[in-house]
Amino acid sequence: MRSGSDRLRKALRLVLVLLAAFVVLPAAPASAQTGVDAGDQLLLVKVRQAGLWEMPAGTWAETRGADPKVREVGAAIMVDHGRLDVLTRQLAAKLGVVLPEEPSAQQLGWLDQLQKAPTPQEFDRLFANLLRAAHGQVFSVIAQVRAGTRNPEIRAYATVANQAVLRHMTLLESTGYVDFSALPPSAAADSAAPAGSALDLQSSDLLTAALLFLLVGGATVLGVRYAKSGRLRGGRLRPNSGENHG
């Protein structure tokens, strides 16, 4: 007569065979790509243009700001963007990406607003809000490129740029002049997708996952049932065995 443990082993082997039949192993990853795509180029261009207008804006804040906190933040942003600009130009030259030599038309408009600020107090308000809104825009670009780039150097660069931009956002907010109600709303809720599509799961993947869940759950139930059966059977046999030896 087969013991409960033998039955359990056979049942588990059957489950493993079924699992092997349903699970499709992912293909081997392709070799790492070191070229740059449109997103990589966009990141370098955006960070370069950010520096081209934020460095002079930071210099003006250091000299024209009425609030000592604004002057301090302006100096920090100017220095950080100076260092980041060196890194940006070096990486762009290495990867063959052409960078702009002047800010965008919108950024030139922001500089014009700062130059024409009627009072130092109005300059402080404009400086904090214009730069905070601009940092939010480039922050989203960095996150998107960092999430999808195939280039390891761009990944490392995006990490550095992300840290710098997050630091600047925090510094600008610390001035107390940022009007958060004027910032564009978060797009997270609008772009939220069902769990399956967010994980890039096809319907066949979801079916496989469901089958695996049922199979593994069935194996657990079988294991517990056979284990209990073995214990109960053993409990009935032991007294008989004792009587035979007595």
Secondary structure, 3 states (H helix, E strand, C coil): CCCHHHHHHHHHHHHHHHHHHHCCCCCCCCCCCCCCCHHHHHHHHHHHHHHHHHHHHHHHHHHHCCCHHHHHHHHHHHHHHHHHHHHHHHHHHHHCCCCCCCCCHHHHHHHHHHHCCCCHHHHHHHHHHHHHHHHHHHHHHHHHHHHHCCCHHHHHHHHHHHHHHHHHHHHHHHCCCCCHHHCCCCCCCCCCCCHHHHCCCCHHHHHHHHHHHHHHHHHHHHHHHHHHHHHHHHHHHHHHHHHHHC
